[in-house]
């Protein structure tokens, strides 16, 4: 197993988990699986929760503090961040529209959805109580809730992630406003902590094959009970869910970004795809925006004609804060899980998903598996059972490859838009095109 790439290990873990769950249902090992195997899946979920707050806090602080020369980059920086946030909101809203129209979670039979709903009745009741309390609040209460009165209290509560994000943004901005010699030790500290956090994520993801096995084994036996044939329903619904996610990602890649490239970047549709294609393929194979960054910069400069002054700032920043594919996936996954559990999300809850997914994407590390950590944040903020993440972990590797391709394509598109508005976009030479 150690000689296999991690994604192959995860795929094997998924397959073995499904097979074990079906066998356990047939051989009467449901109780054994629930008592002795499923807890390891819970441990894996807890590990993801454990790293969520520090990952967002440190990633955001290091990302914001990288804008060291505010006087030179203030205009380009504000424009870049504004466009990145705009495309992220578009991606999240697109995902919500698709998942609400297609309702893949409701493809489960009414009986199964009722079982899920009863299993998490306490969560559903609490959500209704929270909704009633919100109705009594003023219109600006959501804005008040973003600002923490005690950052240490927010850091101990995964459900207060918006408050952590607010503090990280404030800390990062203050860090770039103090004298550079005073800020340098703090920057070095957080850079080091960021490396440690990313290594912890890497360690956690090494346990993913076992965690996925336990989660899926427990999920299948809970879903199928003593009827292994019912597991087929689960696989069919997951396929439907994947199609919805891929449809949203494809819309971003083949419609939204090209329209921006054509009408704002003044670049032909075919030339745009031909220029960015090498970076897209590397992103698909590595599932890492950070690993793809050197190729993305080369493609943007040589194939798309974007000046280095723009690419050297916009693209690295995009690898940190621009996660359109991840955000779209999170919005679809969150509503899908809610639908599967029979939880109705009102318009305010879905607007909360838009805000949380958008802001959480800023803190998402550009490494494989970070999107799963961010999904935990979105689920907790929306009051959706985190255990439901087991429903969508099975196809996550393939979807991770697809959404990373979207992320990289979005980075190049925004870089082209900023370059055009700054007069830094020039047709590449014929030699460069070849």
C-alpha positions, -999 to +999 in steps of 0.1 A: +000+000+000+028+024+009+042+022-027+008+033-042+000+070-047-024+083-020-053+087-044-050+050-053-050+041-016-081+061-011-099+045-040-090+011-027-102+021+008-135+033-008-140+001-027-131-021+003-154-001+025-184-005+002-176-042-002-173-048+035-205-029+042-224-050+017-209-082+031-215-072+067-252-066+058-254-101+043-234-119+070-251-103+100-220-082+110-238-049+112-233-045+149-196-055+147-191-029+119-209-002+139-190-009+171-155-018+159-150-002+124-172+029+122-155+047+151-123+050+131-143+070+105-154+092+134-118+097+144-110+107+108-138+133+109-125+146+142-091+150+127-105+172+099-124+193+125-092+196+146-072+212+118-100+234+103-096+265+126-058+267+125-057+260+088-080+290+080-064+313+106-028+308+095-035+305+057-054+338+057-029+357+078+000+346+056-020+353+024-030+388+034+004+397+048+020+387+014+006+420+001+036+437+016+040+467-007+006+483-003+015+515-020+024+498-053-001+470-052-031+486-036-049+493-068-041+459-084-046+441-052-081+455-045-091+449-081-077+413-080-094+404-048-126+420-059-127+399-091-117+368-073-145+372-048-170+380-076-162+348-095-163+328-063-198+341-055-209+333-091-195+297-086-213+292-053-246+306-066-244+285-097-238+254-075-268+263-054-291+268-084-281+235-099-285+215-067-319+231-059-332+224-095-319+188-098-323+179-060-299+149-062-302+143-024-339+137-028-332+109-052-330+087-021-362+070-015-386+087+009-381+059+034-343+064+034-346+101+037-370+096+066-345+073+083-318+099+080-341+126+092-350+105+123-314+096+129-305+133+131-338+145+145-320+164+173-300+184+147-331+192+127-349+204+159-320+225+169-319+241+134-356+249+136-350+265+170-321+285+157-342+297+127-369+309+151-344+328+172-330+345+141-364+358+131-365+378+163-331+394+155-325+427+137-315+429+101-279+436+109-275+408+134-256+386+109-230+414+105-228+417+143-222+379+146-192+381+122-173+403+147-161+383+177-161+397+212-135+371+223-112+357+196-101+328+219-138+318+223-141+319+185-110+298+180-125+270+202-157+268+182-157+255+146-192+269+142-178+305+146-155+302+116-167+335+101-154+352+133-120+335+129-119+346+092-127+382+103-099+382+129-074+367+104-082+394+078-079+421+104-046+407+118-031+403+083-041+439+073-026+453+105+006+432+099+013+449+066+007+484+081+034+482+107+071+488+099+086+459+078+114+453+103+088+448+131+065+427+109+093+404+096+095+381+127+058+378+128+056+369+091+084+344+096+065+329+125+033+325+106+051+312+075+066+285+097+033+277+114+017+275+079+042+249+068+035+229+100-002+231+094+001+220+058+023+191+070-004+181+096-030+182+067-006+159+048-003+135+078-041+135+082-046+127+045-023+097+048-049+082+072-077+090+046-077+055+031-085+039+065-109+067+075-128+064+042-129+027+045-145+030+080-168+058+070-181+040+039-184+006+057-204+023+085-225+042+060-234+012+039-244-009+069-265+020+083-280+026+049-286-010+039-293-026+072-300-062+065-307-055+029-275-053+009-294-046-023-303-012-009-266-001-012-272+000-050-295+030-044-267+048-026-243+043-055-268+055-080-276+087-060-238+094-057-235+091-094-263+116-098-246+139-073-213+137-093-231+146-125-245+177-109-211+188-095-194+182-128-221+200-147-215+231-125-177+228-129-180+224-167-202+255-169-175+275-151-147+262-174-165+263-207-189+292-203-182+316-174-144+319-177-143+320-216-170+348-216-148+368-193-117+361-213-134+370-246-153+401-235-130+415-208-097+400-218-103+405-255-089+370-262-103+345-286-122+315-271-099+289-288-067+308-280-076+310-243-081+272-240-050+265-261-029+287-240-040+274-206-044+237-215-010+225-201-018+241-167-053+225-167-039+191-173-013+194-146-039+207-122-062+177-131-034+152-124-020+168-092-052+182-076-030+210-063-032+247-074+002+253-057+020+225-075+005+238-108+015+275-101+048+275-120+032+261-152+002+284-148+025+314-147+044+302-177+012+296-197-001+330-187+030+348-198+041+329-229+008+317-243-017+344-232+006+374-233+002+386-197+031+406-183+051+392-155+043+422-133+007+409-132+013+372-131+038+374-103+012+389-080-023+378-093-015+341-098+002+333-065-026+352-047-051+332-067-036+300-056-043+311-020-077+328-022-093+318-055-111+284-051-141+287-074-143+250-081-139+241-045-166+267-035-191+253-061-185+218-049-190+228-013-224+245-021-236+215-040-223+190-014-238+209+015-273+211+000-270+175-012-263+163+023-291+184+037-315+169+011-304+134+019-312+140+056-345+155+048-334+190+061-350+219+044-327+249+039-345+283+037-332+312+016-313+327+046-295+293+053-284+291+016-273+327+017-252+317+047-237+289+026-228+315-001-210+337+024-193+309+043-182+290+011-169+323-004-149+333+027-137+298+036-123+294+001-100+323+009-084+302+036-083+269+017-048+257+012-038+249-024-032+213-016-052+180-021-077+174+006-080+209+019-114+213+002-127+185+024-116+205+055-133+236+042-165+216+036-166+207+072-166+244+080-195+251+056-216+222+070-211+233+106-219+269+098-251+258+081-261+234+108-259+203+086-247+170+101-210+168+096-213+130+095-230+134+062-196+141+047-193+103+044-219+105+017-197+124-007-162+112+002-163+082-021-161+102-054-142+130-039-108+122-055-122+125-091-142+157-081-110+171-065-092+168-098-120+185-117-124+214-092-087+220-091-088+224-129-115+250-124-095+268-098-064+271-120-085+282-150-101+309-128-067+321-117-056+326-153-089+342-163-087+368-135-050+374-143-060+382-179-088+405-168-066+425-144-038+427-171-063+440-197-075+467-174-039+477-165-027+477-201-004+447-193-019+422-218-002+419-251-006+393-279+021+366-275+047+362-301+043+335-327+073+317-312+057+317-278+025+303-293+043+274-308 
